[in-house]
């Protein structure tokens, strides 16, 4: 931070800072039947967790007492009296469904951001899978200040691939032969889309032009070249023209050629995924990788396959966030608060764990290793998609009927 800004903030203790946060929700159980949900806000600039909210729709003590009431072992008056005294210790703090937990967590965190942290979350980077952003807008947490929606690049990239594979199956555009929309070509077009966004951060027109360039490039032939929007860095045709050379035949370079008929079928998808409103939200080029990483750290400490109570979830979330923000050394603060003395073995183990973590994060893989991993991943996805198409529907609700 600029020294002058830091000094002015230190002098003005009431200053409220506007920041952008990456928000995501996660659940303790798969399938949207979980009793526990967690919402987390991570600062986009620093990558640190700013705030979190744990929601619980279940209290074991209440469930047991309800069973006793239904069995007729206690009266309604006794139950009401117990309920009144139990309010302070009740683990249940949410009465809605599991799907509504994410938006409720967002409302609570945006509503207390100023009073608790002296911060305004004016930019919200989220995946768009829930109505959390709409709920925050309706809440109007900051009078006179709007909250802006940012889109996750990874989720937009995933939705593009889903749309391409769906239209390939629904319109029977796949199969063998030149110009077909195979699983491999869907993957290539999907990666073209992601690359166009990342290569033109802050430039909506540049994004849109390169997104369409990916489709037109694949539709080009020797007779009808469509490379006006292509970038010489990845287009053989434009690179040859810039060097004053005669371009090679498309058959030597265009491994993902699409027929004109197939390409025209994809135009509505490209119109939708290259709209100004969508690209405006992706100018930042950011992702929710930090949130996804934190989610894995949380549930590694509290497996989704085991039934737990709210206290266990809270402990897992607190420990995960401490480790995420500060590394293994966060345990030293915990030990100090518990008046536990840190031995030399403890200190050395923690330092080694932190050094290993940083080393892995900063490791630079060779281009060959990266390329090999990417190629193997793509091959697995293509093979799995081909198997599903060849086998047909093998599993689904009510298939025996």
N, C-alpha and C positions, 0 to 999 in steps of 0.2 A: 504494500500500500504506500502511496505517496506520503512523505513525512509531514507535509503541510496538512493533508487531509486527516492523517492520524492525529496530529496535534489538535486540530479543530474538533474532532470527534471526542477526544479526551476531555476537552474543555466543556463541551456541550453534552452532558450526560443524558439529555432527553432526545438526542438525535435519533431519528428512525431511518434505517438504511433500506433501500430497495435492492432486492437480489432475485435471481432466478433459481428455481429449485427443480430437481427431478423427483417426481412423486410416483410411487407405485404401491400397490397393495399385495399382500401375500397371505396365504391361509395355512392353518396347521394340518388340514386334511384336504385331499384332492376331491374334486367333484362338486364343489360348492355346497357341501353339507357340513362344513366345519363349524364348530362352536367358537373358534378363536380366529381372529383376523388381525393383521398388523399393517398399519400404514406408515410409510417412512418418507421424509423429505430430506433430500441430499442437495447441498449447495453445488450448483453447476460449476462455479469457478474453482472452488477448493476441493471438491469431491468428498467433503466431510458431512456426516449426518448432523442435521440441524435439529430435527424434532421427530418424534415418533408417537404413535398412538396404538394401544392394544385394546381390542374390543372383544368382549366375551358375552355370549348369549346363553351361558350355562353356569349354574352354581350347584355343586354337588350337595352341599348342605340343604339347599332349597329342594332339590330333587328327592332327597331322603325324607325330608319333613313332609313333602307332598304325598309320598307313598304311605307314610304313617297316617296322614289325614284321610286318605282314601280308604285305608283299612279300618277306619273308625276307631282308632286307638286314642285319638285326641279330638277335641271339639273345634269348631270353627273359631270360637273366641280364643282358645288356647293357641291356635295356629296364628291368628292375627297378632296376638300379643308377642309371640316368638318372632314373627316377621318384622315387627316394629323394632325390636331390639337387635335384629340381625342386619338391618339396613347398612350399618357402618362397615360390616365385614363381608357383605355379599359380593361374590365374585362376578355376578352378572351386571354389566354396565351398558348393555345394548339389547333391544327387544326385536330388532328386525331380522331379515334373512341374511344368509352368508353373502349373497351377491351385493347386498346394500352396505356391507361393512366398509368397503373401500371409499365410497362417497361420503359416508358418515365420518370416517377418519379424516378425510380431506377437510370437511366442514369444521371439525374441531380444531385442527391444526392451523388453518387459515384464520379462524376466529380468535385465536389466542397469540398469534405471531407477534403482534405489537406489544401487548401487555407482558408477555413472558420473555421475548427475545429482542424487543426493539427493532424488529425487522418486518418488512412488507414483502411477501412472496408475489412479486408483480409478474413473474413469468413462470408458467407451469409446463414442464416437459413431462408428458405422459403418453401412454400407448393408445389411448382412445378406446380401450375395451370396456370402459364403464362410463357412467354419466358424472364422474367426479368433477370434471371441469365445469359442466353446466350447473351443478349444485353450488360450486364456489362462486360462480358469476351471479347466481340468484341470491346468494348470501350477502353480496356486496360488503366484504369485510373492510374495505378501505374507501371511505367516502371521497369521491372526486378522483379516485385512482382505479383504473381498470386492470384486470388480470388478463394477461395475454397467454394464449395457448401455443405451445411449441410441440412439434411432432417428433417422435423417435425415428431416426433413420432406419434402424433395424426392423421395426414393425412395419414401416412403409415398404421396405424391401421384401419382407415376408408376405405382405398382402398382395404385392405385385406378382410374386411367384404363385400364390394360391389362385389368383384370377386367371393367370395364363394356363395353369394345369386344368382348372375347371372348364374353361372354354374349349380346351383341347379334347377333353372327354365328352362334354355335352354336344359339341358340334362335330365330333369324330374327325378332328384335324390331325391326329397322330398317325402312327403306322409307319411302314417302310416306304422308301422311295424319296426322291429328291423333292425338297420344298415342303415337307410335312413338319408339323409342330410337334416334335418329339420331346420327351422329358429332358433330354440334354439341351435342346434348343430353348426350352422354357427356362432352364437354369442360366443359360448364356444371356438371354434377354433380361432376366431378373438382375444379373450382375451388371449388365450395361446400365440399367436403371439406377442402381446404387452408385456406380461409378460417376454417372452424370451429375448426381446430387453432390457427391463429395468433391468433385473436380471444380464445381462452380459455386462454392459457398458464398453467400451474400449477393449472388447474381441470379435473379429469377429467370431472366430471359436466356441467360447462358445455360441454366439447368434445362429449361424447356427445349431449347434448340438441340442440346446434346441427347436428351431423352428420345426425341423423335429421330435424331441421327442414328441411334442404335437400331431402330426398326427399319428405317430406309436403307441403311447399310446392308442389312441381312436380305433385303428384297432386291438389291441391285444385281444386274447382269451385265454382260459385255455389251448387249444391245441397248439396254436402258440403265446406265449408271446413275445412281441417286446418292451422290456423295457430297452435295453442296454444303451440308451442315457438319460433315465429319471433321474430326480433329486429326491432323497429320501425325500426331503422336501414336495413334492406334489404327489409323486407316492407311492401308497400303496404297490405295488409289490416289489419295490426296498427297501422300508423301512422295510418290513418284512424280506427280504433277509439279510439286514445289521444287523438286530437284531437276526439272526439265527432262524427265525420262518418260518413256512410254509405259504406262501401267501394265502389269501382268494380267493374264486372264483371271477372271473371278473364280474359276474352278480351282485355281491353285491356292487361293487364300480364303475364300468364303466357305468355311466348313459348316456354317450355320445358315445356309441359304434357305429363304422362305419363298414360296411361290407368291405371286401377286394376289391370288385369291385368298390365301391364308392370311397374308399381311393385311388385307382390307378388313378381314374379320376382326383383327386385333385393334383396329382404329378406335372403337369406343372405349376400350380399356385404357389406351394411351391418352385419350382426351380426359378421362376421369383422373388418372394418376399424374397428369401434368398440369392440372388446373392451377391458376394463380393462387387461389386460397390455400391449397395444400402446400405448394412450393414455398409460399410465404412463411409457413410454419416450420419449414425445414432449412431455412437459410443458415441456421447456426451450425448444422452438420453434426449435432450431438446425438448421443444414444443414452439408453437406460442401463448400460452395462454395469454401472456402479450399483444400481438397485438390484439387478439380477445377481451380482456377486454377493451383496449383503444377504440376500434371501438364502443363498446356498450356505452361507456361514451360520445363519440363524438355525436352519433346519438340520444342519449337521450336529448341532448341540441339542436339538429336540426333534427326533425323527418323526416324520409324518405317519409312520406305521404304528406308532404307540399312542394309546390314549393317555392324555395328561391333563392336569388341572391348570388353572390360570397362573398360579404361582410359578409353575415350571416354565410356562411360556414366557412370563416376564423375566425370569432369570436368564433364559436362553437369549432373549432379545437384548437385554442389558449387556450381557457378556459379549455377544457378537458385535454390538455397536462399539463397545470399548475397544475390542480387538481391531475392528475395522478402522476406527479413527486414530488409535494410538499404537497399534501393534501389540505384541506380547507383553511389552513393558507396562501396559495398563493394569496388569495384575499387581504391580508394585504399589500403586495407589490404593487398591483394594486391601492389600495386606497392611498398609500403613493405617488405614481407617479401622482395621480390626486389631491394631496394636500387635501385629505379628512382625517379627524381625526377619529381614531377608538375609539368607546365608550367601556365602560366595558361590555355592553350587547353583542356587536359584538365580542369582544375577547373571552368571555365565551362561546358564541354559536359556534365559530370556534374551540375552544379547545375541546368542547364536541363532535363535529362532527368528529374531527380527532381521539379522543380516542375511539369512537364507531367503527370507521373504522378499527383501529388497533386491537381492541378486537375481532371483527368478523373474521378478517384475521387470528388471532392466536388461535381462538377457536379450541379446541381439541374435536372432536366428539368421542363418545364411539364406539367400534367395532360393537356393536349391532345396533346402529343408522346407521353407514355407511353401514353395511350389509343389513339393511332393505331398505335403499334408493336405493342401487344397485339392490337388488332383484326386487323392484317395478318398477324401470326403465327398467330392462330386460324384465319383464313380459309385460309391455306396448308395447315395441318394437316387441316382439314375437307375441302378440295378433294382432297388427296392420298389421304385415306381413302376418299372417294367414288369416285375413279378406281380404286383397288385393288379395291373391291367390284364395280364395273361390269365391270372387265376380267377378274376372276377370277384364278386362280393362273396366273402367267406365268413364274415362275422358281422352281426348287426341285430338290433332289437327286433324280436318277433320273426326271425327268418324261418323258424320251423313251422310257422302258421301258413 
